[in-house]
Amino acid sequence: MQLLHVSDTHLGSSRPGRLRERELDFYEVFDEVTDIAIKERVDAVLHCGDFFDEFRPNPQAYLYAFRSLRKLKNEGIEFLVIAGQHDQPKISALPPIKVLEEVGLAKVLATADVFTGVLKLRSGELGITAIPYADPKVMQELVKGVRRPTSSRNVMAAHLLLKELNIPGAHLSLAELRASEYSYVALGDYHLRYETKYGGTPVVYPGSTEALDYLESSDERFVAVVDLSTADAVVSWVKLSRFRKWLVVEVSSYNELLKSLSRVNYGEFAKPPILYVKVSGKDLLNVNPRTIADYLSALRDNGKILNYRLEIPGISEDYEEVIYEEPTQTPTLDSVVHNLLKDPKVAEYILNIVKGCDDEGYVETLITALVNDQEMISRLDRLVRLK
């Protein structure tokens, strides 16, 4: 029995920016995932959360999801999925992944509660414990009563952050998950590839299929193919090729930037890369953000890069040029807020509050996070002073 483990596909996203080409990247690389599953003749694709980027996906996200998942169905490959936080409505509503199940293209294992059971796949039975995303305190309660399924092959699938990652706000440790009781532990939510063992059990994050931010950017992205035909699970990594690469450059001056980018062979990229430029150093007062932005805009307009993000601490935080494919369309709420505030992180906070206004607890959580976020307070202070 073989599974393909994937997570964090974020279909419908166009981050960073709001470009049509960027949105297509997420669809194209997910379609590559389905092609790999067919080529490897796996029994099922196990998706560990954040299938969609929003709990209200746009029609294109559904369309491309249907096209790719239909290929799996035609090959007799099951698509098993659990809910990440992006798949969960902020108010009482139907999770979007349930639509996939309704049209017969997926089996949704868990959206709010833990699922434990035995599934029948074409190569035999698979015991599975599925844990959807939840607040860390809630998740600790959810897993207390979990018992391993009675099957010779047992897999745990969860959308959470391990404490072993040393990330603030992590959910549980491998000991708390009782990971060693399973043949394989499939995880999602962490966007970089991570693999370890606990009591001999492979524990894997495949990472996201596309980088949503420069901190997640990497020259390689993967899915995991898991062989459960023997007593010990064997994990094989398959590289993805259709994702868009990032070009990350850190310099201290405009001239250094010119020299650094002059050495880049843009023809080596299958797709024009996303460029992230961070300018830092002791002499930032002599740096002109407009001059740098004009140069980067010329690279974009000439097709060398898809888009860019420029950060100059203390002068211009997260300076980002955004081009809209159809500027004559009626402006969206997202575009109005981003254009007004000119600060992606502040705009995201405001949009989350507005979109979650029907959920009192959600808004309270955001406000509490804002009050305790010194970086965000500084951003708001700078924004007010600029205005």
Secondary structure as UniProt FT lines:
FT   STRAND          2..6
FT   TURN            15..18
FT   HELIX           20..40
FT   STRAND          44..47
FT   HELIX           59..74
FT   TURN            75..76
FT   STRAND          78..82
FT   HELIX           85..87
FT   HELIX           97..102
FT   TURN            103..104
FT   STRAND          107..110
FT   STRAND          115..121
FT   TURN            122..123
FT   STRAND          124..131
FT   HELIX           136..144
FT   STRAND          154..159
FT   HELIX           163..165
FT   TURN            168..169
FT   HELIX           174..177
FT   HELIX           179..181
FT   STRAND          184..188
FT   STRAND          194..198
FT   TURN            199..200
FT   STRAND          201..205
FT   HELIX           214..216
FT   STRAND          222..227
FT   STRAND          234..239
FT   STRAND          246..251
FT   HELIX           254..262
FT   HELIX           266..268
FT   STRAND          274..279
FT   HELIX           284..286
FT   HELIX           289..301
FT   TURN            302..303
FT   STRAND          307..312
FT   TURN            313..315
FT   STRAND          316..320
FT   TURN            327..328
FT   HELIX           333..341
FT   HELIX           344..355
FT   TURN            356..358
FT   HELIX           360..371
FT   HELIX           374..386
//
